[in-house]
Amino acid sequence: MSAQAHPKLALRPFLPTDVPLLAEIFRASIEQLTGDDYSEAQQKAWASAADDEAAFAKRLSSGLTLVATLSGSPVGFAALASGNKIDLLYVHPAAAGQRVAAMLIDALEKLAGGRGAPLLTVDASDSARGFFEKRGYVAQQRNTVLAGGEWLANTTLHKQLAAKREAS
């Protein structure tokens, strides 16, 4: 029998052909997973960042973007900017709670640490803050950012990365 009891999660590098699907994941994640923390107007303004597909593609390709797949289909993505800042972390609502975000962040932490970054920074939405705090990130400051004509609050968090000296 070739049926899988558990769908397989995997990671792969971002490809330019992923842009439309990642834009959809971005929008769906914001629309369906942040309603407890942000108003509908704030969600629409935030999600509009993917409306300009060329600009969204540039943001995805400007850093190191990883795509999480479930049985081969993209279900989430995360981007590392400047080698030490988590710029994006979005998971499709249908895949929420299946360790997709954890797998993406584990990979970014390993990559950043392997490249010598002493710490990782993230500006986490109020919806994602608890996820990062459970993973050892410590709140540094509250921020208010303007997105699509709406003010959104987030929190800058840092996590010290272990210095990797030994080859693994």
Buried (B, 14 or more C-beta within 10 A) or exposed (E): EEEEEEEEBEBEEBEEEBBEBBBEBBBBBBBEBBEEBBEEEBBBBBBBBBEEEEEBBEBBBEBBBBBBBBEEEBBBBBBBBEEBBBBBBBBBBEBBEBEBBBBBBBBBBEBBBEEEBEBBBBBBBBBBBEBBBEBEBEEEEEEEEEBBEBEBEBBBBBBEBEEEEEEE
